[in-house]
Amino acid sequence: MAKFAKGKSGNPGGRPKVPADVKKMRELTRDEFARAANQFLFMTRAEIKVKLEAVDTVGIELMVGEMIDRGIRFGDPVRLGFVLDRLIGKVPTKIDDESLSLHAQLVSALAKRAESA
């Protein structure tokens, strides 16, 4: 295992910045988020687009819908991971060099699926 040089950061770029929409979503209760997210998770991409463009769509649905839409369209692991964490919770598994956690596998699979769509 490589050692870090004394006085040098092991992560010079720092922690990746959390997108503003993800920060805003953290303020929602689990039930509020789940109610809005479940609507969008069972929609087609065309249905999501129509819902997001509708003038009567309420704010919470717009915020959650945009997050899910961007996560799927761009294969964004931050947004997809956040949605999974809020809906099913973080999976408490030990991660070693040989395996990925269930959470990471789900995020990776969703990102790959979004890339191929």
C-alpha positions in Angstrom: 0.0 0.0 0.0 1.4 3.4 -1.0 2.0 5.9 1.7 1.2 9.6 1.3 4.0 12.1 1.5 4.1 13.9 4.8 2.2 17.2 4.6 0.5 16.3 1.3 -3.2 15.7 0.9 -4.2 12.2 -0.3 -7.0 13.9 -2.1 -5.7 17.3 -3.4 -8.8 18.0 -5.4 -10.9 17.7 -2.2 -14.3 16.2 -2.0 -16.5 16.7 -5.1 -18.9 19.6 -4.8 -22.5 18.6 -4.2 -24.9 20.0 -6.8 -27.3 22.7 -5.5 -30.4 20.6 -6.3 -29.0 17.7 -4.2 -28.4 20.0 -1.3 -32.0 21.3 -1.5 -33.4 17.8 -1.6 -31.7 17.0 1.7 -34.1 19.4 3.4 -37.1 17.3 2.4 -38.4 14.7 4.7 -38.1 11.1 3.6 -41.9 10.8 3.1 -42.1 14.0 1.1 -39.2 12.9 -1.1 -40.6 9.3 -1.5 -44.0 10.5 -2.5 -42.7 12.8 -5.3 -39.9 10.4 -6.4 -42.2 7.4 -6.7 -44.3 9.3 -9.3 -41.3 9.9 -11.5 -39.6 6.5 -11.1 -42.5 4.8 -12.8 -42.8 7.2 -15.7 -41.3 6.9 -19.2 -38.9 9.7 -20.2 -41.7 11.2 -22.3 -44.1 11.2 -19.4 -41.4 12.8 -17.2 -40.9 15.6 -19.8 -44.6 16.3 -20.0 -45.0 16.4 -16.2 -42.0 18.8 -15.8 -43.4 21.1 -18.5 -46.9 21.2 -17.0 -47.9 24.5 -15.5 -49.7 22.8 -12.6 -46.8 20.7 -11.4 -46.0 21.7 -7.8 -42.5 22.8 -6.7 -41.5 19.6 -4.8 -42.4 17.5 -7.9 -40.4 19.8 -10.1 -37.3 19.5 -7.8 -37.5 15.8 -7.5 -38.5 15.2 -11.1 -35.6 17.3 -12.4 -33.1 15.4 -10.2 -34.4 12.1 -11.4 -34.5 13.3 -15.0 -30.9 14.6 -14.9 -29.7 11.5 -13.2 -31.2 9.3 -15.8 -30.4 11.4 -18.9 -26.7 12.1 -17.9 -26.0 8.9 -15.9 -25.2 11.1 -12.9 -24.1 8.9 -10.1 -24.4 11.7 -7.5 -28.1 12.3 -8.3 -28.9 8.6 -8.8 -27.1 7.6 -5.6 -29.0 10.3 -3.7 -32.3 9.1 -4.9 -31.5 5.5 -3.9 -30.1 6.6 -0.5 -33.3 8.5 0.2 -35.7 5.8 -0.9 -34.0 2.6 0.3 -31.3 3.9 2.6 -27.6 3.3 2.4 -26.7 -0.3 2.4 -24.4 -1.1 5.3 -21.8 -3.3 3.7 -18.1 -3.4 4.0 -16.3 -2.5 0.8 -13.0 -4.1 0.0 -10.8 -4.1 -3.0 -12.6 -7.1 -4.5 -16.2 -6.0 -4.4 -18.6 -3.1 -4.6 -21.4 -2.4 -2.3 -25.0 -3.0 -3.5 -25.5 0.7 -3.6 -22.5 1.3 -5.9 -23.6 -1.6 -8.1 -27.1 0.0 -8.4 -25.7 3.4 -9.2 -23.3 2.0 -11.7 -26.0 -0.1 -13.4 -28.4 2.9 -13.6 -25.6 5.1 -15.0 -24.7 2.6 -17.7 -28.4 2.1 -18.6 -28.8 5.9 -19.0 -25.7 6.1 -21.2 -27.0 3.4 -23.5 -30.5 5.0 -23.8 
